[in-house]
Every structure is written in C-alpha cells, then in structure tokens.
Amino acid sequence: MKDRRFLMSSRWDKSKFEAYRGFHDKKLDHPGLAPPVDVFEFEDQLFSVIPYNGEGLLVDEAAPLANKRILDVGQRIAGTLAFLHLNGVRLQWLNQANVLISADNSVRLFDPEVEYVNGAPVPEIERGHELKTFGELLRQYCDIEAEGLAQFMRTVENGAYANPAAFGRAVEQRFDAFGGLTYRPIISGMTDVGLVRALNEDNWGWRKLSNRARLYVVADGMGGHDAGEVASAMAVATWCQIAREKEATVGAGLDEAEEMVSESFQAANNAIKDEAESKGTDMGTTLVGMLLLEDNTGFVANVGDSRAYLFRENALHQVSKDHSLVAKMVERGRITEEEARTHPHSNILLRTVGTERDVDVDVFRVDLKTGDKMMMCSDGLWGEVEDRDIENIMQTYADPRLAARELIRAAHHGGGKDNVTLMIVTVP
C-alpha cells in the first residue's frame, strides 16, 4: 500500500519510437542517468515512466545560475554522454527539459531525444554532436557579467570539442578561473513552451557590450519549426552581436547610443529577411529589447507586440507600443483595452521583424533610477496575465529569478495557450 509516484513523458514523432524503445531495452545504469522503468504506446503516443521523488527540471529554473552550478551540470552531463556513447546511444539534441534536478542538487539526464541505438559504441567522429545544443543550453544560464564563461560555451556551440571527454576536461580546467566568481542578483531570464503548444518559438538573450552598455532581448517567432524558432534565434543573436561590434566604435553621447540601437536592430531585421528569401519561407518574429547604458539610461526598441514595461515604486508602466490591429483600434477609440484582450483579431500584427526590409523601429529613451526594474516579455505573458496581476507579482517577489518563475506560473494559470518568455533587469 506504499504511496508511489511517477514522472511520465510522451512523444509523438513515430519515427523516433524504435530508437527510444532500444534505449529502454538496454537497461543502462549510470548515476547521471534517469532511465525509464517502463515504456508503452497509447493512442499514437509513446510514454516513458520513471519513479518520481520530488525532482525538478532545469527548464523550471530562471537564468542566471551560479558559475559553479553551470560547470557542475556541464561536467555531470558530459560524463553521462560519454557513457551513452560507449553503450551505442547517440542523442538528437539536449535542452533544459532533459536535465532532472534532485533535492540534493544533483542532476541526471532525463527523457532524451534518442537519435539511434547501436550494438557497438558510437563512432568517434559522431561523438561531438550533442555538445552543440548542450553548449547553447549552458550559455543561456550564464550571467550577463560572466562573459568569459559564456564565450567558452559559445566555442562549444561552434563545435570546438570532438567528444564529451574533451569537453569535460575543458570544463574541469575552468573551475579555478570561473567557479568562484559571483554576481549581483539583479537580472533574470526565462522561457516556457506553455500548456498547449509543442514547439517553443520564443527566444531571449543578453550580452555585455562594454563596461558601460548591456543589451537585453526577447523575441517571439512566427512560422513554425525551422521558421519561427529560427527567426527568433537569429534576431536575438544578430542584434546582440552587431550591437557589440558597433559599441566598440560608437561615440559616448546618448544620441550615438540610440542610433547604434536602431542600426543593430535593423541589421537583425534584414538578416532574417535575407534568410527567409534564401529559404523561400515567410519566417518572422516580434522583437523587443533594451540597451542599459551607464546604469541610468535605457533605450527600448521594439517591433510587433512583445512588450517592455517599467516597474517603478511598485507600479507597472508599459513603455513599448504594440504594432497590432487591436492596438490601433484601441488608439482610435473603437474598442477598449479590455476588449482588445479577447478580440478575434488580437493576433494580427501590422509590423514584424523579417517580413520586410528596413522595418520601422520604435525607440524609446527612458531615464532610470536606482531600484527601477525593466521587464521585456512576449505576448504569452501579458496575453494571459493582466497588468495589475503582473504588478502584484513583481511587488511580492523582489528576487528577479523568483519573480520570473511566478510570472511563468501565472501565465499557466491564465491558460498557457502560447509560449511565454520574459526578462527582468534591475537598475543597480
């Protein structure tokens, strides 16, 4: 009569069922692995089951994590990947939902997407495959000030390590340099697929451009797999990279900084347009971000309906303007803001990134004070959670990471019909 609990996952891609069954049939035992105790098919889905003892998932953790924590996770998963390769298992990719966190903060690999299972070890030439997505995963958890550690993870993303053993040795060598560094708990970033959709097309990222400037970006992609998620990832990466390059040569004035924000935003837009034309797709994304300059001036830029809010003295104020049909209708007095939330055309955007060259970018200059918080988010948050409830949560949770988790939870309670992504930046 003992109470027994289980964690279950399901997959829909039938082409991968056989590989996952093969993974289960191997009955592998490793301290860094949470292997399924049962696998069964029901109504065209393949379910896997593991005993559940209150573990959490990395996907439920807001960034950033401590440097040492990131390195610990990297080392543990590297060892687990090496074990899988020796036993003939290669994974398709790794993401935050594949890292199971126990109460003692140990981590295990959970519910991986299995590419294939062999009777012999994975060939040496194929052993660096999973490291690229794993490097990207760990980079997103690096603090904006942890530029050295983030740059190391970028080399992993770019294929610098041929196998998990080489990556594990590289991680070991970086504990002394990065493991003891700590940063002020003033920022957070988090994304969640929601409760309805199978694919997360949102992306977010931050980048230290110089000692005076930091850039924070959120994007909500449109167009499905290999389109929307590609567009949003390109938007974040390109804006951050171009802004970093321009910051090295831009003048010290505020007008020059504002122009740099607009030009680097435009470069991201045109890069996505070029990619869409080369692939013959209609990929696009919304995009919102803030350049924080000298900790006292914010330049907010946006296209679409991803928003930027200022939280000052316990009150929430929307800074950006939505480029949507219902926002235009509200502006003209045809409907109220409350009616706009449930209007049948609420998803129609009048301006997006990547759908036309040289898009019109809105840029807002905000004079910031110590203790102010800026929040950037996709419509998966503000579409499910009313502004007054966002305000209440930010009043309740001073820690940005806790606030981010509670806002994601609130979006789930609101229906979770869309991907939801947010970033919170406190002015130190």
N, C-alpha and C positions, 0 to 999 in steps of 0.2 A: 504493500500500500504506500510505498515511498513516493513522495511527490517528485516527478521527473519532468524536466523542461527541455525543449529542443529549439534550436535555431534552424530554420529552413530557408532555402533559397530556390528560385526557379529560373529556368532558361527556356527560350522559345525557339532559338535557331537550331532546327533539327540536324543540320549538317555537322553540328558540334556534339551531338548527343553521344555518338560512339566513342569519341575521344574522352569525354568526361567519364563515361562508364569504364573505359580502360584505366583511367586514373584511379577510380574507386576500386577496381578489381585488384590493383597492385597492393592494396592494404599497406601503404607506406607508413612508417613510424619515424617521426623526427620531432624534436622539441619545438621547432619553428613552424610546424605544420598542423593545421586543424583539418584532418582528413574526414570525409563523410563516413558515417557509420551505416548509412543506407542511401540508396538512390532508386527512385521509382518514377515511372511515367504515368501521367494522368491528364487527360483532356489536352493532348498535344503539347504538354509541358513536361520537362524533366526536373524533378525535385531532388534536392540533396539535403541531408539531415546530419546535424552534429549535436551532441549534448550541449546544453546551454547552462552556464554558471554565472550569468550576470555580466558577461563581457560586453564591451562596446566596440564600435568600429571607428577607424580613423576618419571616415567620411563625416562623422558627427563631431569632429574636433575643428574648431576655428583656428586659422593661422593667425600669428606665427606660433611655432613651437620653439622650445629652447634648443640651442645648437647641439648640446649633448644628446638631447632626445632624438633629434633628427639623425645624428650619427649612429646612435644605438639602433634605431629602426633600420638604417641602411645596412649596418653590419649583420643584424639578425636575418634580414630577408636575403642578403647576399649569400649567406651560408645555406639558407633553405633552397634558394635557386640552384646552387651548386649541387646539393643533394638530389634535387629533382632531375637535373641533367644527367647525373651519374646513373639514375634509375630510368632513363629513357623518356622523361616527360619534359616537353617544351611548352611554355605558355604563350598565349597570343599577345597579352599585354598585362599590365598591372595598374590598378587605380586604388583610390582611397577605400573603396568598399571591400577590397581584398585583404585589408590589414585589421586583424582582430586584436583588441586590447583587453588584457585580463586585469583583474583588480590590483595585482601587484605591478602593473605597468609593463609586463612582458608582452611581446607581440608574437602573433602567429599568422601564417598565410592562410586565408580563408576563401573558399569558393572561387578558385582561379578559373579564368577562361583558358581551357586547355587547347593548344594548337594540335598536338599529336602525341601519341604514346608509342614508343618502340620497345622491342625486347633488348636492344643494345643501348649504350649511352648516347646521348645527343651528340652529333658530330661537333668537334671543336669550333668549326667555322660558324656554327649557328648558336653559340652559347652567349653571345652578347645581345641577342635580340630583345629580351625583356628589359634590359637595363635602360634603354632609351626612355620608355614610358615611366620607369621607376625613378630615373633622374628628374624627369619633369615633375612627378608627384612630390618628391622631396624638396625640389626648388621652391614650389609654391608655399611650403611651410617655413621657409627661411624668412626671418625678419628683414624689413627693408634696409636696416643698417648692417645686416650680415652679408655684405656684398661679396666678400671673399668666398664664403661657403656657397652662396648662390652661384657664383661663377664656376666653382668646382662642379656643381650639379649641372650647369649648362654644358660642360665638357662631356659629362655622362650622357646627357640628351643627344649630343652630337656624335656619339659612338666612339668615345676615346678609349673605352675598355672592352677588350675582346671577350671577357668572360667574368662571371661573378667573383671568382677568386681574385682576379686582378683588381676589380672594383673594391672588394673587401679589404685588400691590403692598402689601397689608396685611402679608404675611409680611416683605417687604423692610424695611418700617418698624419691625419688631420685632427685627431683628438687634442693633441697638445696645442695646436695653433688656434682652434676654434671652439673646442669643447667647453672651456671655462668662460667664454665671453657671454655677457648678459646685456639686455637692452631694456629700455623703458617700456612698460606695458601700456602703450598709448594707441595701438592700432589693432585692427582685426580684419580678416577677410574670410568669407565662407561662401560655398555654393552647394546647392542641393537640387536633385533631379525633380523633387516634388512627389506627389502621390499618384499621378495619373500617367505621366509620360515615361517612356522607356529610355529616351535619349536626352542628355543634358547638353543643350546648345549654348549655354551661358559660359562666359569665361571672365576671369578677373586677373589682375596683376599689379604689382607695384615695383618701382625702380628708383634707386637713389641716383640722381643725375649728376650731382656735385655736392659740395659741402653746404651749399645754400638752397638746393632745389630737390624736391622729391615729387614723383608723379604716381598717382593712384587712378586705376582704370577699371571700369566694368563694361562688359559688352553682352548683348542678348542677340544671338544669331538667329537667322531665318533661312529656311531652305532644306532642313533635314540633314541626314548623315552625309558627310563629305561635302556639305554646302554651308549650312548654318553654323555648325560647330567649327568648321574650318574658317569661315569668315570672322567669327568672334575671336578665335585664337589669333588669327592674323592681325586683327585690329589691335588687340592688346599688345602683342609682341612688336608690331611695327611702330605703333605710337611711342612705346617706351624706348625702343632702340633709336629711332630718328630723333626723338627729343634729347636723348643722352648725347648723341653726336652734335646736335645743334647747340646744346648748352655749353659745350666746350669752346664755342666761338662767339656766343651771343654777348651783347653788352650787359652792363649791370643795371640798366634802367628798367622800370616796370613796363614801359611800352614795348621794349625789346623782348621782354619775357612773354608778354601777351602775344606778340607776333610769332614767337617761337612755338607757343602752344597751338596756335591756329595752323601754322605751316606743318607741324609734325602730325597733327590730326588729319590735315588734308592729305598728307603723304600716305597715311594708313588707308584713307578712303580710296585713293587712286590705286594703291597696291591691290586692294580687294577687287576693284573694278577690272584691273588687268587680269587677275586670276580668274574672275568669272567669265571674261571674254575668251580666255585661252581654253577654259574647260567647257564653255557653252552652257553655263548654268546661270541661275538667277540668284546666286547667293548674296546675302546682305546681312546687316547687323545694325542694331542700335548701339550707341556708344556714348558713354559719359565718363568724365574724369576730372581730376583736379591736380593742378600744379601747386604745391605748397612751397612758397618762396620765403626764405628767412623766418619761417615760423610765424609770420604775421600777415601775409597776403596770399589769398587763394585765387587762382584763375580756373574757373569751372567752364568746361566746354562740353556741349552735347549735341547730338543729332538723334532724333527718334523719341521714344518715351521712357528710356531709362533715366532715372532722376538723381538729382543731387539735393540734399537737404542740409540746412544749418540748424544745429541744436545748440541754442544759447540760453543760458539762465532758465533751464528746464522747459523751454518752449521750442517747438519744431517749426521751421520755416522752409518752404520749398524755394530753392534757388533757381533751378533749371526750368525751362518751359517745354511742355510736351509738344512734339510735332505730329499730332494725330487729328483725325477728323473730329472726334468728340471734343478735344481741347479747343478746336476752332469754333465749334458750336457753342461751347460754354462762353468763350470770349465774346461771341456775338449775341449772347443772351437767349439763345434758342432752347437750351436745356440747362439744368443746374449741375453743379459738380457731383451731387449725389446721383442724379440720373445718368451722368456720364459713366459711372462705375459699372452699371448694368446695361448700358445701351448696346443693341445688337451689332453696331458698327464700331465698338470700342477697340477692336483690333486693327483698324485701318490706319496706317501711318502715311503721312504726307511727305515725310522726308526720312531717308535711311542712309546708312553708310554702305558704299559699294554698288549702289544701283545706278548712280550717275557720276560722271567725272566732275571734280571741283564742286562738291556739295557745299551748300550754305551752312556754315558752322556758327552756332551761337556761343559767345564767350562772355562770361560774367566775372567781374572783378569784385572780390569780397574782402573787406578789411576784417581781419580776425583778431580775437582777443584770447588770452590765456584761458584754458578751460573749455573753449568752444569745441564742438565736435562737428565734423562734416561726415555725412553718410551718403554714399553712392549706392544705388540699387537698381536691379531690373524690375520690370513690372510684375514679376512673380511675387514680390513683396508688397508693393503698395496696392496692387490689384486685389490682394486677398486680405490685407490688414489696413484698416483705416488709419489716417494720420494721427488721430488722437490716441489710438492704441499703440502705434509706433512710439509716440511721445511718452506714453506711460511706461513702456518697457525701458526706454533709454533713461528715464528718470529713476527707475528702480535698480538698474544694473550699471554701476559706474565702470566696471571692468569691460572693455570693448569686446573681449572674447566671449564673456558670458552674455552680453547684450546680443551679440551676433547669433549665438545658439538659441536664445529665447525668441528672437525675431524669426528665425527659420521655423521654430516650433509654432509660432503664431500663424505663419503662412500655411502650415499644415492644417492647423485648426480651422483656418479660413476656407479650406477646400483643397489646397495644394494642387491646383489644376495646371500650374505652369512651373517651369524651372525657376528657382529663386536664388539670387546672388546679391551679396551686399558687402560693403567695406565701411569701416568706421575709423576715422582719423581724429585723434585728439590733438589740439594745439597745446604744446608743452609750455 
